[in-house]
Structure formats: C-alpha cells, structure tokens
Amino acid sequence: MKEIFSGQKVTTKEIKEFTEALSLYGCNSMTFITTSTFTDRA
C-alpha cells in the first residue's frame, strides 16, 4: 500500500484503494485519520 506523506493531495482513487485493501482483511468499518489535503473530487 502506498504511503502518503503530509502535504500531499489524496485522490478519490487512493481512498477507494485503501478501503478495499482493508475489506480484504475483514475490516468492515474504519476510522480514517489524515493530515493530508483532499482533492476537490475526493
């Protein structure tokens, strides 16, 4: 999984890939904590 450093924009695709990766390990819910800036589409 890609590590995203502070100050970078997080895309919708990256959020989707992150949540899909968690679901593969049986995580049905999560808390998403970030210091990154979301793009306009996210």
PDB file of N, CA, C and O in Angstrom:
ATOM      1  N   MET A   1       0.842  -1.175   0.000  1.00  0.00           N
ATOM      2  CA  MET A   1       0.000   0.000   0.000  1.00  0.00           C
ATOM      3  C   MET A   1       0.890   1.241   0.000  1.00  0.00           C
ATOM      4  O   MET A   1       1.936   1.267   0.648  1.00  0.00           O
ATOM      5  N   LYS A   2       0.478   2.229  -0.707  1.00  0.00           N
ATOM      6  CA  LYS A   2       1.249   3.461  -0.851  1.00  0.00           C
ATOM      7  C   LYS A   2       1.179   4.301   0.418  1.00  0.00           C
ATOM      8  O   LYS A   2       0.104   4.522   0.974  1.00  0.00           O
ATOM      9  N   GLU A   3       2.330   4.760   0.862  1.00  0.00           N
ATOM     10  CA  GLU A   3       2.356   5.680   1.996  1.00  0.00           C
ATOM     11  C   GLU A   3       2.189   7.096   1.470  1.00  0.00           C
ATOM     12  O   GLU A   3       2.871   7.502   0.529  1.00  0.00           O
ATOM     13  N   ILE A   4       1.302   7.827   2.067  1.00  0.00           N
ATOM     14  CA  ILE A   4       1.041   9.191   1.631  1.00  0.00           C
ATOM     15  C   ILE A   4       1.619  10.136   2.681  1.00  0.00           C
ATOM     16  O   ILE A   4       1.270  10.056   3.859  1.00  0.00           O
ATOM     17  N   PHE A   5       2.488  11.013   2.252  1.00  0.00           N
ATOM     18  CA  PHE A   5       3.152  11.934   3.167  1.00  0.00           C
ATOM     19  C   PHE A   5       2.322  13.189   3.371  1.00  0.00           C
ATOM     20  O   PHE A   5       1.553  13.593   2.498  1.00  0.00           O
ATOM     21  N   SER A   6       2.486  13.788   4.513  1.00  0.00           N
ATOM     22  CA  SER A   6       1.757  15.005   4.852  1.00  0.00           C
ATOM     23  C   SER A   6       1.992  16.089   3.812  1.00  0.00           C
ATOM     24  O   SER A   6       3.113  16.293   3.347  1.00  0.00           O
ATOM     25  N   GLY A   7       0.925  16.774   3.459  1.00  0.00           N
ATOM     26  CA  GLY A   7       1.021  17.850   2.488  1.00  0.00           C
ATOM     27  C   GLY A   7       0.645  17.439   1.082  1.00  0.00           C
ATOM     28  O   GLY A   7       0.438  18.295   0.222  1.00  0.00           O
ATOM     29  N   GLN A   8       0.553  16.130   0.831  1.00  0.00           N
ATOM     30  CA  GLN A   8       0.164  15.674  -0.495  1.00  0.00           C
ATOM     31  C   GLN A   8      -1.352  15.589  -0.580  1.00  0.00           C
ATOM     32  O   GLN A   8      -2.033  15.412   0.430  1.00  0.00           O
ATOM     33  N   LYS A   9      -1.867  15.715  -1.782  1.00  0.00           N
ATOM     34  CA  LYS A   9      -3.307  15.587  -2.005  1.00  0.00           C
ATOM     35  C   LYS A   9      -3.679  14.106  -2.080  1.00  0.00           C
ATOM     36  O   LYS A   9      -2.939  13.304  -2.649  1.00  0.00           O
ATOM     37  N   VAL A  10      -4.816  13.753  -1.509  1.00  0.00           N
ATOM     38  CA  VAL A  10      -5.321  12.388  -1.522  1.00  0.00           C
ATOM     39  C   VAL A  10      -6.450  12.333  -2.538  1.00  0.00           C
ATOM     40  O   VAL A  10      -7.415  13.092  -2.448  1.00  0.00           O
ATOM     41  N   THR A  11      -6.325  11.432  -3.506  1.00  0.00           N
ATOM     42  CA  THR A  11      -7.333  11.331  -4.558  1.00  0.00           C
ATOM     43  C   THR A  11      -8.446  10.364  -4.165  1.00  0.00           C
ATOM     44  O   THR A  11      -8.292   9.556  -3.250  1.00  0.00           O
ATOM     45  N   THR A  12      -9.561  10.462  -4.868  1.00  0.00           N
ATOM     46  CA  THR A  12     -10.670   9.539  -4.652  1.00  0.00           C
ATOM     47  C   THR A  12     -10.217   8.105  -4.875  1.00  0.00           C
ATOM     48  O   THR A  12     -10.599   7.212  -4.119  1.00  0.00           O
ATOM     49  N   LYS A  13      -9.412   7.874  -5.900  1.00  0.00           N
ATOM     50  CA  LYS A  13      -8.918   6.533  -6.208  1.00  0.00           C
ATOM     51  C   LYS A  13      -8.097   5.972  -5.050  1.00  0.00           C
ATOM     52  O   LYS A  13      -8.231   4.795  -4.714  1.00  0.00           O
ATOM     53  N   GLU A  14      -7.255   6.794  -4.441  1.00  0.00           N
ATOM     54  CA  GLU A  14      -6.430   6.328  -3.324  1.00  0.00           C
ATOM     55  C   GLU A  14      -7.276   5.977  -2.106  1.00  0.00           C
ATOM     56  O   GLU A  14      -6.984   5.007  -1.407  1.00  0.00           O
ATOM     57  N   ILE A  15      -8.322   6.758  -1.849  1.00  0.00           N
ATOM     58  CA  ILE A  15      -9.220   6.438  -0.739  1.00  0.00           C
ATOM     59  C   ILE A  15      -9.931   5.119  -1.007  1.00  0.00           C
ATOM     60  O   ILE A  15     -10.050   4.285  -0.110  1.00  0.00           O
ATOM     61  N   LYS A  16     -10.404   4.925  -2.233  1.00  0.00           N
ATOM     62  CA  LYS A  16     -11.096   3.683  -2.605  1.00  0.00           C
ATOM     63  C   LYS A  16     -10.169   2.484  -2.475  1.00  0.00           C
ATOM     64  O   LYS A  16     -10.569   1.453  -1.935  1.00  0.00           O
ATOM     65  N   GLU A  17      -8.939   2.601  -2.962  1.00  0.00           N
ATOM     66  CA  GLU A  17      -7.978   1.505  -2.862  1.00  0.00           C
ATOM     67  C   GLU A  17      -7.676   1.170  -1.405  1.00  0.00           C
ATOM     68  O   GLU A  17      -7.530  -0.002  -1.057  1.00  0.00           O
ATOM     69  N   PHE A  18      -7.581   2.181  -0.559  1.00  0.00           N
ATOM     70  CA  PHE A  18      -7.303   1.978   0.855  1.00  0.00           C
ATOM     71  C   PHE A  18      -8.435   1.206   1.530  1.00  0.00           C
ATOM     72  O   PHE A  18      -8.186   0.251   2.265  1.00  0.00           O
ATOM     73  N   THR A  19      -9.686   1.622   1.278  1.00  0.00           N
ATOM     74  CA  THR A  19     -10.821   0.947   1.901  1.00  0.00           C
ATOM     75  C   THR A  19     -11.003  -0.463   1.355  1.00  0.00           C
ATOM     76  O   THR A  19     -11.396  -1.362   2.098  1.00  0.00           O
ATOM     77  N   GLU A  20     -10.727  -0.673   0.073  1.00  0.00           N
ATOM     78  CA  GLU A  20     -10.812  -2.020  -0.498  1.00  0.00           C
ATOM     79  C   GLU A  20      -9.753  -2.932   0.105  1.00  0.00           C
ATOM     80  O   GLU A  20     -10.023  -4.105   0.361  1.00  0.00           O
ATOM     81  N   ALA A  21      -8.560  -2.412   0.333  1.00  0.00           N
ATOM     82  CA  ALA A  21      -7.497  -3.209   0.946  1.00  0.00           C
ATOM     83  C   ALA A  21      -7.888  -3.615   2.363  1.00  0.00           C
ATOM     84  O   ALA A  21      -7.614  -4.743   2.775  1.00  0.00           O
ATOM     85  N   LEU A  22      -8.518  -2.725   3.112  1.00  0.00           N
ATOM     86  CA  LEU A  22      -8.960  -3.068   4.460  1.00  0.00           C
ATOM     87  C   LEU A  22     -10.025  -4.154   4.432  1.00  0.00           C
ATOM     88  O   LEU A  22     -10.020  -5.048   5.278  1.00  0.00           O
ATOM     89  N   SER A  23     -10.940  -4.086   3.465  1.00  0.00           N
ATOM     90  CA  SER A  23     -12.012  -5.074   3.402  1.00  0.00           C
ATOM     91  C   SER A  23     -11.475  -6.468   3.084  1.00  0.00           C
ATOM     92  O   SER A  23     -12.079  -7.467   3.474  1.00  0.00           O
ATOM     93  N   LEU A  24     -10.349  -6.543   2.381  1.00  0.00           N
ATOM     94  CA  LEU A  24      -9.732  -7.843   2.104  1.00  0.00           C
ATOM     95  C   LEU A  24      -9.289  -8.534   3.387  1.00  0.00           C
ATOM     96  O   LEU A  24      -9.232  -9.762   3.447  1.00  0.00           O
ATOM     97  N   TYR A  25      -8.978  -7.752   4.405  1.00  0.00           N
ATOM     98  CA  TYR A  25      -8.540  -8.294   5.685  1.00  0.00           C
ATOM     99  C   TYR A  25      -9.686  -8.402   6.683  1.00  0.00           C
ATOM    100  O   TYR A  25      -9.451  -8.652   7.865  1.00  0.00           O
ATOM    101  N   GLY A  26     -10.916  -8.219   6.228  1.00  0.00           N
ATOM    102  CA  GLY A  26     -12.080  -8.408   7.076  1.00  0.00           C
ATOM    103  C   GLY A  26     -12.498  -7.188   7.873  1.00  0.00           C
ATOM    104  O   GLY A  26     -13.319  -7.306   8.783  1.00  0.00           O
ATOM    105  N   CYS A  27     -11.964  -6.036   7.563  1.00  0.00           N
ATOM    106  CA  CYS A  27     -12.367  -4.807   8.249  1.00  0.00           C
ATOM    107  C   CYS A  27     -13.628  -4.271   7.585  1.00  0.00           C
ATOM    108  O   CYS A  27     -13.602  -3.876   6.419  1.00  0.00           O
ATOM    109  N   ASN A  28     -14.718  -4.257   8.319  1.00  0.00           N
ATOM    110  CA  ASN A  28     -15.972  -3.761   7.764  1.00  0.00           C
ATOM    111  C   ASN A  28     -16.224  -2.297   8.091  1.00  0.00           C
ATOM    112  O   ASN A  28     -17.099  -1.665   7.501  1.00  0.00           O
ATOM    113  N   SER A  29     -15.466  -1.768   9.019  1.00  0.00           N
ATOM    114  CA  SER A  29     -15.597  -0.349   9.357  1.00  0.00           C
ATOM    115  C   SER A  29     -14.214   0.180   9.683  1.00  0.00           C
ATOM    116  O   SER A  29     -13.298  -0.581   9.996  1.00  0.00           O
ATOM    117  N   MET A  30     -14.075   1.491   9.606  1.00  0.00           N
ATOM    118  CA  MET A  30     -12.761   2.050   9.873  1.00  0.00           C
ATOM    119  C   MET A  30     -12.889   3.493  10.321  1.00  0.00           C
ATOM    120  O   MET A  30     -13.925   4.133  10.138  1.00  0.00           O
ATOM    121  N   THR A  31     -11.829   3.983  10.904  1.00  0.00           N
ATOM    122  CA  THR A  31     -11.688   5.398  11.203  1.00  0.00           C
ATOM    123  C   THR A  31     -10.566   5.907  10.327  1.00  0.00           C
ATOM    124  O   THR A  31      -9.449   5.391  10.376  1.00  0.00           O
ATOM    125  N   PHE A  32     -10.856   6.914   9.529  1.00  0.00           N
ATOM    126  CA  PHE A  32      -9.877   7.446   8.587  1.00  0.00           C
ATOM    127  C   PHE A  32      -9.342   8.754   9.146  1.00  0.00           C
ATOM    128  O   PHE A  32     -10.055   9.756   9.202  1.00  0.00           O
ATOM    129  N   ILE A  33      -8.082   8.736   9.560  1.00  0.00           N
ATOM    130  CA  ILE A  33      -7.449   9.925  10.121  1.00  0.00           C
ATOM    131  C   ILE A  33      -6.375  10.379   9.153  1.00  0.00           C
ATOM    132  O   ILE A  33      -5.538   9.583   8.726  1.00  0.00           O
ATOM    133  N   THR A  34      -6.395  11.643   8.809  1.00  0.00           N
ATOM    134  CA  THR A  34      -5.412  12.150   7.862  1.00  0.00           C
ATOM    135  C   THR A  34      -5.044  13.587   8.179  1.00  0.00           C
ATOM    136  O   THR A  34      -5.835  14.358   8.724  1.00  0.00           O
ATOM    137  N   THR A  35      -3.827  13.913   7.822  1.00  0.00           N
ATOM    138  CA  THR A  35      -3.402  15.313   7.867  1.00  0.00           C
ATOM    139  C   THR A  35      -3.200  15.810   6.446  1.00  0.00           C
ATOM    140  O   THR A  35      -2.738  16.930   6.225  1.00  0.00           O
ATOM    141  N   SER A  36      -3.557  14.955   5.472  1.00  0.00           N
ATOM    142  CA  SER A  36      -3.396  15.308   4.067  1.00  0.00           C
ATOM    143  C   SER A  36      -4.541  16.196   3.605  1.00  0.00           C
ATOM    144  O   SER A  36      -5.579  16.281   4.262  1.00  0.00           O
ATOM    145  N   THR A  37      -4.348  16.838   2.496  1.00  0.00           N
ATOM    146  CA  THR A  37      -5.374  17.676   1.885  1.00  0.00           C
ATOM    147  C   THR A  37      -6.091  16.868   0.814  1.00  0.00           C
ATOM    148  O   THR A  37      -5.449  16.282  -0.057  1.00  0.00           O
ATOM    149  N   PHE A  38      -7.416  16.833   0.874  1.00  0.00           N
ATOM    150  CA  PHE A  38      -8.179  16.110  -0.128  1.00  0.00           C
ATOM    151  C   PHE A  38      -8.285  16.941  -1.400  1.00  0.00           C
ATOM    152  O   PHE A  38      -8.358  18.169  -1.353  1.00  0.00           O
ATOM    153  N   THR A  39      -8.292  16.254  -2.530  1.00  0.00           N
ATOM    154  CA  THR A  39      -8.523  16.952  -3.790  1.00  0.00           C
ATOM    155  C   THR A  39      -9.989  17.361  -3.854  1.00  0.00           C
ATOM    156  O   THR A  39     -10.796  16.899  -3.047  1.00  0.00           O
ATOM    157  N   ASP A  40     -10.336  18.211  -4.795  1.00  0.00           N
ATOM    158  CA  ASP A  40     -11.717  18.665  -4.931  1.00  0.00           C
ATOM    159  C   ASP A  40     -12.680  17.510  -5.176  1.00  0.00           C
ATOM    160  O   ASP A  40     -13.812  17.543  -4.694  1.00  0.00           O
ATOM    161  N   ARG A  41     -12.251  16.483  -5.922  1.00  0.00           N
ATOM    162  CA  ARG A  41     -13.129  15.351  -6.236  1.00  0.00           C
ATOM    163  C   ARG A  41     -13.301  14.420  -5.055  1.00  0.00           C
ATOM    164  O   ARG A  41     -14.340  13.769  -4.940  1.00  0.00           O
ATOM    165  N   ALA A  42     -12.319  14.335  -4.175  1.00  0.00           N
ATOM    166  CA  ALA A  42     -12.421  13.462  -3.001  1.00  0.00           C
ATOM    167  C   ALA A  42     -13.430  14.037  -2.025  1.00  0.00           C
ATOM    168  O   ALA A  42     -13.667  13.454  -0.967  1.00  0.00           O
TER     169      ALA A  42
END
